[in-house]
C-alpha cells in the first residue's frame, strides 16, 4: 500500500531574461504547517529586510493559530466542540469560526452539496491522515451517509449546531485556503505590497510582480512526477487552488483510492484527475476546487462558467487519454506544453 502526503504541484516560474539588470531575489521563509510545506515569498523591495522578515514571522504565527482553531485532530477547539455536541446543543463560537462555517455552507449550496464539511465521520473511516488508510466496509459507509448533509448545520447569532447526533465537521477542504488568506492579510497590514503565500500548492498572490507584467505559475502534470509541468498560467494578483487524485491516496488490491470523497456516496469521486480554480481569495478557490472535482468535468465546467469571478481548468481521462477543459475566461492566459495533454474536452 502506498501513501503520499500532500505535495507541492504549483511552481513559481522566474523565467529567463536577456536583460543585464540584476534581479533581486524574493525574501522567503518556509515552515511546515497543515501537514504540508508553507512558503511565504515577499517581492516588496522598498521595505527593510528586517521588517519584512518580522512580518513573515507574524504571518506564520497567525496561520499556525488558525490551523489549531480549525484542525479536526485537536479535540479542544470550536470545531471539535460542535461535533461533540451534535444533536444535543448549539455551541458558542468565535466570529471567525462562525464566518468560516458560513462560507463553507455557501460553497456547499453553490456546488449542490458536492462540497460538504459534514463529511467528517465518513472521512475518518478511510483514515487518509494516518499510515493505515484502507477501504472501509461499504455497508458501514452507507449507514453513515444520512449524517452527511450541510443543511443540518444550524446558525443562530454566534451559535452553531449540528442537528443530527453523530455528525462530524471536517474543514480540510477549505481551511487551508482560509489560512492562506489570513496570512496574506497579516502581510498587507504590515505594509507589504507584493508577495505570495503558498501551502501545498494552493496559493494567493498579491501586488505587482517585479520585472514582469504578470505572474507566471506552473501547474503540475497530474500523471507525472512533481517536477513535470502540464501548463503555465499568466495572471495578476489572484488565488489558485488545485484538488487532485494524486495528493493523498493508497493502493489496495491494485486500485487507487484518493482522499476526495463524494458526499453522496462516501467513496472517492471518479470523474476528474485534477481541478485548478482561479478566483479572488484562497478560501473560495480551495472549496470550489473540491466541489468541482466531485461534480466531474461536464457539471464542473458548467458551474465554473456560471460563477462570477471564478475560472478553472479540469483534467480528466477518457480511455487512456488525458484530456482537459478550460473555462472561457482563462483560455487566453493558460498555455499547455505541447506534449503534456493529448486531447481537449
KEKE-3310 file (N, C-alpha, C; in steps of 0.2 Angstrom, whole numbers, plus 5000, padded with zeros to 4 digits):
npx = (5004:5003:5006:5004:5009:5003:5008:5019:5013:5012:5022:5033:5037:5052:5057:5067:5078:5085:5090:5102:5100:5102:5092:5083:5081:5067:5062:5061:5053:5051:5039:5033:5017:5000:5001:5009:5021:5024:5026:5031:5034:5041:5040:5042:5053:5055:5054:5063:5074:5074:5062:5053:5055:5051:5038:5034:5036:5026:5015:5016:5014:5001:4994:4997:4990:4977:4977:4977:4964:4955:4958:4954:4959:4962:4955:4950:4946:4934:4928:4929:4921:4909:4906:4906:4895:4884:4868:4864:4866:4868:4883:4893:4903:4918:4919:4926:4926:4913:4911:4919:4913:4900:4904:4908:4896:4890:4898:4895:4881:4882:4888:4879:4880:4891:4903:4905:4906:4902:4907:4915:4914:4913:4925:4934:4933:4940:4953:4963:4973:4982:4994:4988:4978:4963:4951:4935:4922:4908:4895:4895:4899:4888:4878:4882:4880:4867:4871:4879:4876:4875:4865:4860:4866:4865:4863:4864:4864:4879:4880:4882:4875:4875:4862:4859:4863:4880:4885:4899:4911:4923:4935:4945:4944:4943:4949:4963:4964:4957:4967:4978:4973:4972:4985:4990:4983:4989:5002:4999:4994:5005:5011:5017:5018:5018:5018:5018:5009:5010:5004:5006:5004:4992:4988:4990:4992:4998:4998:5010:5020:5037:5048:5041:5026:5015:5012:5019:5013:5017:5008:5006:5009:4997:4999:5012:5029:5033:5041:5037:5028:5012:5006:5007:5001:4997:4995:4987:4986:4979:4970:4974:4970:4972:4964:4968:4968:4980:4986:4983:4983:4980:4985:4975:4972:4977:4970:4968:4964:4959:4958:4948:4932:4916:4902:4889:4891:4901:4913:4928:4928:4926:4926:4936:4953:4961:4958:4959:4957:4954:4952:4946:4949:4958:4951:4939:4944:4949:4938:4930:4938:4938:4924:4920:4929:4922:4910:4913:4919:4909:4898:4905:4913:4902:4897:4908:4908:4897:4899:4902:4918:4926:4937:4943:4952:4949:4955:4954:4952:4949:4946:4962:4967:4973:4963:4958:4948:4945:4939:4930:4935:4948:4955:4964:4975:4981:4994:4997:5009:5016:5017:5010:4997:4985:4973:4958:4943)
npy = (4994:5011:5027:5044:5060:5077:5086:5098:5106:5117:5128:5142:5151:5159:5162:5166:5179:5191:5202:5213:5218:5216:5205:5206:5194:5186:5188:5175:5163:5147:5135:5121:5117:5113:5100:5101:5109:5126:5141:5158:5171:5187:5200:5214:5227:5239:5240:5238:5223:5217:5221:5215:5202:5200:5203:5192:5182:5185:5183:5169:5165:5169:5160:5148:5149:5149:5137:5128:5131:5127:5113:5096:5087:5091:5090:5100:5112:5124:5118:5104:5104:5108:5096:5086:5090:5087:5085:5088:5101:5119:5127:5141:5151:5158:5174:5172:5158:5156:5164:5157:5144:5148:5153:5141:5133:5141:5138:5125:5126:5132:5122:5112:5103:5095:5099:5097:5100:5092:5079:5073:5061:5050:5052:5049:5036:5031:5034:5042:5052:5045:5031:5020:5019:5013:5004:5006:4996:4994:4993:4999:5013:5016:5016:5028:5038:5046:5055:5065:5080:5096:5104:5102:5110:5122:5139:5152:5168:5169:5156:5138:5123:5106:5096:5083:5068:5062:5068:5075:5088:5092:5102:5101:5103:5117:5125:5127:5136:5147:5150:5153:5165:5173:5174:5182:5193:5198:5201:5211:5220:5224:5232:5227:5225:5216:5199:5181:5169:5152:5136:5119:5119:5126:5144:5161:5176:5193:5210:5218:5210:5210:5215:5209:5209:5201:5188:5172:5155:5139:5124:5108:5092:5080:5066:5064:5065:5076:5087:5089:5099:5104:5115:5133:5147:5163:5177:5191:5198:5186:5171:5153:5136:5119:5103:5086:5069:5063:5068:5063:5047:5029:5012:4998:4981:4983:4994:5012:5023:5039:5054:5063:5064:5059:5066:5061:5047:5043:5038:5039:5052:5050:5056:5066:5070:5081:5097:5114:5129:5147:5161:5175:5174:5163:5155:5153:5147:5135:5128:5127:5120:5107:5105:5106:5095:5084:5085:5082:5083:5088:5094:5101:5111:5118:5124:5132:5141:5148:5154:5170:5179:5167:5155:5141:5125:5109:5093:5077:5059:5050:5035:5030:5042:5058:5072:5089:5103:5120:5135:5148:5162:5160:5155:5163:5165:5154:5142:5127:5114:5107:5093:5088:5087:5076:5078:5089:5094)
npz = (5000:4996:5001:5000:5006:5005:4991:4984:4970:4962:4954:4955:4942:4937:4925:4910:4907:4895:4900:4907:4919:4936:4945:4959:4972:4980:4997:5007:5018:5025:5032:5041:5040:5043:5038:5027:5016:5019:5011:5011:5001:4998:4988:4989:4988:4994:5008:5023:5025:5037:5043:5034:5037:5050:5048:5040:5050:5059:5051:5049:5062:5064:5055:5060:5072:5067:5061:5072:5077:5068:5065:5063:5071:5084:5099:5107:5102:5094:5083:5086:5097:5092:5085:5095:5102:5094:5089:5101:5108:5104:5100:5107:5097:5090:5081:5069:5067:5065:5054:5044:5044:5039:5026:5021:5020:5011:4999:4998:4995:4982:4975:4975:4985:4983:4988:5005:5022:5032:5030:5039:5048:5039:5032:5042:5043:5032:5035:5029:5034:5041:5043:5040:5030:5022:5013:5019:5026:5015:5018:5031:5027:5019:5029:5036:5028:5030:5039:5033:5028:5024:5026:5038:5047:5059:5061:5073:5078:5086:5088:5084:5078:5075:5069:5069:5079:5080:5069:5061:5059:5046:5041:5031:5017:5015:5025:5023:5012:5019:5029:5021:5016:5028:5031:5021:5024:5036:5031:5022:5031:5038:5029:5018:5000:4990:4986:4989:4996:4999:5001:5001:4987:4985:4983:4986:4978:4979:4974:4963:4951:4951:4938:4928:4918:4922:4934:4933:4934:4937:4933:4939:4931:4932:4931:4930:4938:4952:4947:4934:4923:4917:4912:4910:4919:4917:4926:4935:4952:4962:4968:4969:4968:4969:4967:4967:4962:4965:4977:4990:4993:4992:4988:4985:4983:4970:4965:4965:4978:4982:4992:4990:4993:4988:4994:4992:4990:4999:4994:4985:4973:4955:4943:4939:4936:4940:4947:4945:4952:4949:4957:4967:4981:4992:5000:4994:4982:4986:4992:4980:4972:4977:4977:4963:4958:4963:4956:4943:4926:4916:4923:4932:4924:4919:4931:4935:4924:4927:4939:4946:4943:4944:4938:4929:4927:4921:4923:4916:4912:4897:4892:4888:4887:4892:4896:4894:4900:4899:4907:4900:4903:4906:4895:4887:4895:4899:4896:4888:4888:4873:4873:4884:4886:4878:4873:4871:4880)
capx = (5000:5007:5003:5008:5007:5002:5014:5018:5012:5012:5029:5034:5042:5055:5058:5074:5078:5091:5091:5108:5098:5102:5086:5083:5078:5062:5064:5057:5053:5047:5038:5029:5010:4994:5004:5012:5026:5021:5031:5030:5039:5039:5044:5042:5060:5055:5054:5070:5073:5072:5054:5049:5056:5047:5031:5033:5035:5019:5010:5016:5011:4993:4992:4998:4985:4971:4977:4975:4957:4951:4960:4949:4963:4963:4949:4948:4944:4927:4926:4928:4915:4902:4905:4904:4888:4880:4861:4862:4865:4872:4890:4895:4910:4921:4916:4930:4924:4906:4911:4922:4907:4895:4907:4908:4890:4888:4901:4890:4875:4884:4891:4874:4882:4897:4907:4901:4911:4899:4909:4920:4913:4915:4932:4938:4933:4946:4960:4968:4978:4986:4998:4984:4972:4961:4944:4931:4916:4904:4889:4896:4898:4881:4874:4884:4878:4862:4875:4882:4871:4877:4858:4859:4870:4861:4867:4859:4869:4886:4880:4882:4873:4874:4856:4859:4868:4885:4888:4906:4914:4930:4936:4951:4943:4943:4953:4969:4963:4956:4973:4982:4970:4974:4992:4991:4980:4994:5007:4997:4993:5012:5014:5020:5014:5019:5021:5015:5008:5008:5003:5005:5001:4987:4992:4987:4996:4995:5003:5013:5026:5043:5052:5036:5019:5011:5014:5018:5013:5017:5003:5009:5006:4993:5001:5020:5032:5032:5044:5034:5023:5007:5004:5009:4996:4999:4989:4988:4985:4973:4971:4974:4970:4971:4962:4970:4968:4987:4988:4983:4980:4983:4983:4973:4970:4978:4966:4970:4959:4961:4955:4942:4926:4909:4897:4883:4892:4906:4918:4932:4925:4930:4926:4941:4960:4963:4954:4963:4952:4957:4947:4948:4953:4960:4946:4934:4947:4950:4932:4927:4942:4935:4917:4921:4931:4917:4904:4915:4920:4904:4894:4910:4914:4896:4897:4913:4906:4891:4901:4906:4925:4929:4939:4946:4955:4948:4958:4951:4954:4944:4950:4969:4969:4972:4960:4956:4943:4946:4934:4931:4939:4955:4959:4969:4980:4985:4997:4999:5015:5014:5017:5008:4990:4984:4966:4954:4936)
capy = (5000:5017:5033:5050:5066:5082:5088:5105:5105:5124:5130:5149:5152:5165:5163:5168:5186:5193:5209:5213:5221:5211:5204:5204:5188:5187:5186:5169:5159:5141:5132:5115:5118:5109:5093:5102:5114:5133:5146:5165:5175:5194:5204:5221:5229:5246:5239:5235:5216:5215:5222:5210:5195:5201:5202:5185:5178:5186:5179:5162:5164:5169:5154:5142:5149:5147:5129:5125:5133:5123:5106:5091:5082:5094:5089:5105:5118:5125:5113:5098:5105:5107:5089:5083:5092:5086:5083:5090:5108:5123:5129:5147:5151:5165:5177:5170:5152:5157:5166:5152:5139:5151:5152:5134:5131:5144:5134:5119:5127:5133:5116:5107:5098:5092:5101:5097:5099:5087:5073:5071:5055:5046:5053:5046:5028:5030:5035:5045:5055:5040:5027:5014:5021:5007:5004:5004:4992:4998:4994:5005:5019:5018:5018:5034:5044:5051:5060:5070:5085:5103:5108:5100:5114:5127:5145:5156:5173:5166:5149:5133:5117:5100:5094:5075:5065:5058:5072:5077:5093:5092:5108:5100:5105:5124:5129:5129:5142:5152:5151:5157:5172:5177:5175:5187:5199:5200:5204:5218:5225:5226:5236:5223:5227:5211:5193:5175:5164:5146:5130:5113:5120:5132:5150:5168:5181:5199:5215:5218:5205:5214:5214:5206:5212:5196:5182:5165:5150:5132:5119:5101:5087:5075:5059:5063:5067:5083:5092:5089:5104:5102:5121:5139:5151:5170:5180:5196:5195:5181:5165:5147:5130:5113:5097:5081:5062:5061:5071:5058:5041:5022:5007:4992:4976:4985:5000:5018:5026:5045:5057:5067:5059:5061:5066:5057:5040:5041:5035:5044:5054:5047:5060:5071:5069:5087:5103:5120:5135:5153:5166:5181:5173:5156:5151:5150:5143:5129:5125:5126:5115:5101:5104:5104:5089:5079:5086:5080:5088:5092:5098:5106:5117:5122:5128:5137:5146:5152:5158:5176:5179:5161:5152:5135:5120:5102:5087:5070:5054:5046:5029:5031:5049:5063:5077:5095:5108:5126:5140:5153:5167:5158:5152:5167:5166:5147:5139:5120:5112:5103:5086:5087:5085:5073:5080:5093:5092)
capz = (5000:4995:5004:4998:5009:5001:4988:4980:4962:4958:4954:4953:4936:4936:4918:4908:4904:4892:4902:4911:4926:4941:4948:4966:4974:4985:5004:5008:5024:5024:5038:5040:5044:5039:5035:5021:5016:5018:5009:5011:4997:4998:4982:4991:4989:4997:5015:5026:5025:5044:5044:5030:5040:5056:5045:5038:5056:5061:5047:5051:5069:5064:5051:5065:5077:5064:5060:5078:5078:5063:5064:5066:5075:5090:5102:5112:5098:5092:5078:5090:5102:5088:5083:5101:5104:5088:5091:5108:5109:5100:5103:5105:5093:5089:5075:5063:5066:5063:5047:5040:5043:5035:5020:5019:5018:5004:4994:4998:4991:4975:4972:4976:4990:4981:4994:5011:5028:5037:5028:5044:5051:5034:5031:5047:5042:5027:5039:5025:5038:5045:5039:5040:5026:5019:5011:5024:5024:5011:5022:5036:5024:5018:5035:5039:5023:5032:5044:5029:5025:5026:5028:5045:5051:5061:5063:5077:5080:5087:5089:5078:5080:5070:5072:5070:5083:5077:5064:5062:5054:5044:5036:5027:5010:5014:5030:5020:5009:5024:5032:5017:5016:5034:5031:5016:5027:5040:5027:5020:5037:5040:5024:5012:4994:4984:4988:4988:5002:4996:5005:4997:4980:4985:4985:4985:4975:4980:4972:4956:4950:4949:4932:4924:4918:4925:4937:4929:4939:4933:4935:4939:4927:4937:4930:4930:4944:4955:4943:4927:4922:4911:4909:4914:4919:4917:4930:4940:4959:4962:4972:4965:4972:4965:4970:4963:4965:4967:4983:4996:4990:4993:4983:4988:4978:4963:4964:4969:4981:4984:4998:4988:4994:4986:5000:4991:4990:5004:4991:4981:4967:4950:4936:4937:4938:4944:4946:4947:4952:4950:4959:4971:4988:4993:5003:4988:4977:4990:4992:4974:4968:4979:4974:4955:4957:4964:4951:4937:4920:4912:4928:4935:4920:4919:4937:4935:4920:4930:4945:4944:4945:4946:4932:4931:4922:4924:4919:4917:4907:4893:4890:4891:4885:4897:4892:4899:4898:4902:4907:4895:4905:4907:4889:4884:4900:4901:4890:4889:4885:4868:4874:4890:4885:4872:4870:4875:4881)
cpx = (5004:5003:5007:5005:5006:5009:5013:5018:5012:5019:5030:5039:5045:5056:5066:5074:5085:5093:5098:5106:5098:5095:5087:5079:5072:5065:5059:5058:5049:5045:5033:5022:5005:4996:5007:5018:5023:5026:5028:5035:5037:5044:5044:5049:5061:5056:5061:5069:5071:5065:5050:5049:5051:5039:5029:5032:5028:5014:5010:5013:5003:4991:4992:4992:4978:4971:4974:4967:4953:4953:4955:4953:4964:4956:4946:4946:4937:4925:4925:4922:4909:4901:4903:4897:4883:4873:4859:4861:4870:4878:4891:4902:4912:4919:4920:4928:4917:4906:4914:4916:4902:4898:4907:4902:4888:4892:4897:4884:4876:4886:4885:4876:4888:4903:4903:4906:4908:4902:4914:4920:4915:4922:4936:4938:4939:4953:4965:4974:4982:4990:4994:4977:4970:4954:4940:4925:4911:4897:4889:4896:4891:4876:4876:4882:4873:4865:4879:4877:4872:4871:4857:4863:4866:4865:4862:4864:4876:4886:4879:4880:4873:4867:4855:4865:4873:4888:4895:4908:4921:4931:4942:4950:4943:4947:4959:4969:4961:4963:4978:4980:4972:4981:4994:4989:4986:5000:5005:4996:5000:5015:5017:5015:5014:5022:5016:5015:5006:5009:5002:5002:4996:4990:4987:4993:4994:5000:5005:5019:5032:5046:5047:5030:5014:5015:5014:5019:5012:5012:5006:5005:5003:4996:5008:5022:5031:5035:5041:5028:5018:5006:5007:5003:4999:4993:4992:4987:4979:4975:4970:4974:4968:4969:4964:4970:4975:4990:4989:4980:4983:4981:4981:4970:4971:4974:4968:4964:4962:4956:4949:4936:4920:4904:4891:4884:4897:4912:4922:4928:4929:4930:4932:4948:4963:4959:4958:4958:4956:4952:4950:4952:4954:4955:4941:4937:4948:4944:4929:4931:4939:4928:4917:4923:4926:4911:4906:4916:4914:4900:4899:4911:4908:4895:4902:4911:4900:4893:4904:4913:4928:4930:4942:4948:4953:4951:4955:4953:4948:4948:4957:4972:4968:4969:4959:4951:4945:4940:4935:4935:4946:4959:4964:4975:4984:4988:5000:5005:5013:5013:5014:5001:4988:4977:4963:4946:4931)
cpy = (5006:5023:5039:5056:5071:5084:5095:5104:5111:5127:5137:5149:5159:5167:5165:5175:5187:5200:5208:5216:5215:5210:5202:5198:5190:5185:5181:5166:5153:5138:5126:5116:5114:5103:5095:5108:5121:5137:5153:5168:5182:5197:5211:5223:5236:5245:5236:5227:5214:5216:5217:5203:5195:5200:5195:5181:5179:5183:5172:5160:5164:5163:5148:5143:5147:5139:5126:5126:5129:5116:5102:5086:5085:5094:5094:5112:5119:5120:5106:5098:5105:5100:5085:5084:5091:5083:5084:5097:5112:5126:5137:5147:5158:5167:5174:5163:5152:5159:5161:5146:5142:5151:5145:5131:5135:5141:5128:5120:5128:5127:5110:5101:5094:5093:5101:5095:5094:5080:5070:5064:5049:5046:5049:5038:5026:5030:5038:5049:5051:5036:5020:5015:5014:5008:5002:4999:4996:4998:4999:5012:5021:5019:5025:5040:5049:5056:5065:5074:5092:5106:5107:5104:5120:5133:5150:5162:5170:5159:5144:5127:5112:5097:5087:5073:5061:5062:5074:5082:5091:5098:5107:5103:5113:5128:5131:5135:5148:5154:5155:5164:5176:5178:5181:5194:5202:5204:5211:5223:5228:5230:5233:5223:5221:5205:5187:5171:5157:5140:5124:5114:5125:5138:5156:5173:5188:5204:5214:5213:5210:5211:5210:5210:5208:5191:5176:5160:5143:5127:5112:5096:5082:5068:5058:5065:5074:5088:5093:5094:5102:5109:5127:5144:5158:5174:5187:5194:5191:5175:5158:5141:5124:5107:5091:5074:5059:5064:5066:5052:5034:5017:5001:4987:4979:4992:5006:5021:5033:5048:5061:5063:5063:5061:5062:5049:5038:5038:5040:5045:5052:5051:5063:5068:5075:5092:5109:5126:5141:5158:5171:5180:5165:5152:5148:5146:5136:5125:5123:5121:5108:5100:5102:5097:5083:5079:5083:5085:5092:5097:5103:5112:5121:5126:5133:5143:5150:5155:5164:5176:5173:5158:5145:5130:5113:5097:5081:5065:5051:5041:5030:5038:5054:5069:5083:5099:5114:5131:5145:5159:5166:5156:5156:5167:5159:5144:5132:5118:5107:5096:5084:5085:5082:5075:5085:5091:5096)
cpz = (5000:4997:5003:5002:5003:4998:4984:4973:4958:4959:4952:4948:4936:4929:4916:4905:4901:4895:4907:4918:4931:4945:4955:4968:4980:4992:5006:5015:5022:5031:5036:5044:5040:5036:5029:5022:5015:5017:5008:5007:4997:4992:4983:4992:4992:5004:5017:5026:5032:5046:5040:5034:5046:5053:5043:5045:5059:5057:5048:5058:5068:5060:5056:5070:5074:5062:5066:5079:5074:5062:5067:5071:5082:5094:5107:5108:5097:5088:5081:5094:5098:5086:5089:5103:5099:5091:5098:5110:5104:5104:5101:5102:5092:5082:5069:5062:5063:5055:5042:5039:5039:5027:5017:5017:5012:4999:4993:4994:4984:4972:4973:4980:4988:4985:5000:5017:5033:5035:5033:5046:5045:5032:5036:5046:5036:5030:5034:5028:5042:5040:5038:5035:5023:5017:5016:5022:5021:5015:5028:5033:5022:5024:5038:5034:5026:5037:5040:5025:5028:5028:5035:5050:5053:5063:5067:5080:5080:5088:5083:5081:5074:5073:5073:5074:5079:5071:5066:5057:5052:5039:5032:5020:5009:5019:5027:5017:5013:5027:5028:5016:5022:5034:5027:5020:5032:5037:5025:5025:5039:5034:5018:5006:4989:4987:4986:4994:4999:5001:5002:4990:4980:4987:4983:4983:4976:4977:4965:4956:4947:4943:4927:4924:4922:4929:4933:4934:4935:4937:4934:4935:4932:4936:4929:4937:4946:4950:4936:4927:4916:4908:4913:4913:4921:4921:4933:4947:4959:4967:4967:4969:4967:4969:4965:4966:4966:4973:4989:4993:4993:4988:4987:4983:4971:4961:4968:4971:4984:4989:4996:4988:4991:4991:4998:4991:4996:5001:4987:4974:4961:4943:4934:4939:4943:4942:4949:4946:4953:4952:4964:4978:4988:4996:4998:4983:4980:4990:4985:4970:4970:4976:4967:4954:4958:4959:4945:4931:4918:4917:4931:4931:4919:4925:4937:4930:4922:4936:4943:4947:4947:4939:4934:4925:4925:4919:4921:4911:4904:4890:4893:4889:4891:4893:4897:4896:4902:4902:4902:4896:4906:4901:4886:4889:4902:4895:4892:4885:4879:4869:4881:4890:4879:4869:4874:4875:4876)
residu = (UNK:UNK:UNK:UNK:UNK:UNK:UNK:UNK:UNK:UNK:UNK:UNK:UNK:UNK:UNK:UNK:UNK:UNK:UNK:UNK:UNK:UNK:UNK:UNK:UNK:UNK:UNK:UNK:UNK:UNK:UNK:UNK:UNK:UNK:UNK:UNK:UNK:UNK:UNK:UNK:UNK:UNK:UNK:UNK:UNK:UNK:UNK:UNK:UNK:UNK:UNK:UNK:UNK:UNK:UNK:UNK:UNK:UNK:UNK:UNK:UNK:UNK:UNK:UNK:UNK:UNK:UNK:UNK:UNK:UNK:UNK:UNK:UNK:UNK:UNK:UNK:UNK:UNK:UNK:UNK:UNK:UNK:UNK:UNK:UNK:UNK:UNK:UNK:UNK:UNK:UNK:UNK:UNK:UNK:UNK:UNK:UNK:UNK:UNK:UNK:UNK:UNK:UNK:UNK:UNK:UNK:UNK:UNK:UNK:UNK:UNK:UNK:UNK:UNK:UNK:UNK:UNK:UNK:UNK:UNK:UNK:UNK:UNK:UNK:UNK:UNK:UNK:UNK:UNK:UNK:UNK:UNK:UNK:UNK:UNK:UNK:UNK:UNK:UNK:UNK:UNK:UNK:UNK:UNK:UNK:UNK:UNK:UNK:UNK:UNK:UNK:UNK:UNK:UNK:UNK:UNK:UNK:UNK:UNK:UNK:UNK:UNK:UNK:UNK:UNK:UNK:UNK:UNK:UNK:UNK:UNK:UNK:UNK:UNK:UNK:UNK:UNK:UNK:UNK:UNK:UNK:UNK:UNK:UNK:UNK:UNK:UNK:UNK:UNK:UNK:UNK:UNK:UNK:UNK:UNK:UNK:UNK:UNK:UNK:UNK:UNK:UNK:UNK:UNK:UNK:UNK:UNK:UNK:UNK:UNK:UNK:UNK:UNK:UNK:UNK:UNK:UNK:UNK:UNK:UNK:UNK:UNK:UNK:UNK:UNK:UNK:UNK:UNK:UNK:UNK:UNK:UNK:UNK:UNK:UNK:UNK:UNK:UNK:UNK:UNK:UNK:UNK:UNK:UNK:UNK:UNK:UNK:UNK:UNK:UNK:UNK:UNK:UNK:UNK:UNK:UNK:UNK:UNK:UNK:UNK:UNK:UNK:UNK:UNK:UNK:UNK:UNK:UNK:UNK:UNK:UNK:UNK:UNK:UNK:UNK:UNK:UNK:UNK:UNK:UNK:UNK:UNK:UNK:UNK:UNK:UNK:UNK:UNK:UNK:UNK:UNK:UNK:UNK:UNK:UNK:UNK:UNK:UNK:UNK:UNK:UNK:UNK:UNK:UNK:UNK:UNK:UNK:UNK:UNK:UNK:UNK:UNK:UNK:UNK:UNK:UNK:UNK:UNK:UNK:UNK:UNK:UNK:UNK:UNK:UNK:UNK:UNK:UNK:UNK:UNK:UNK:UNK:UNK:UNK:UNK:UNK:UNK:UNK:UNK:UNK:UNK:UNK:UNK:UNK:UNK)
# end
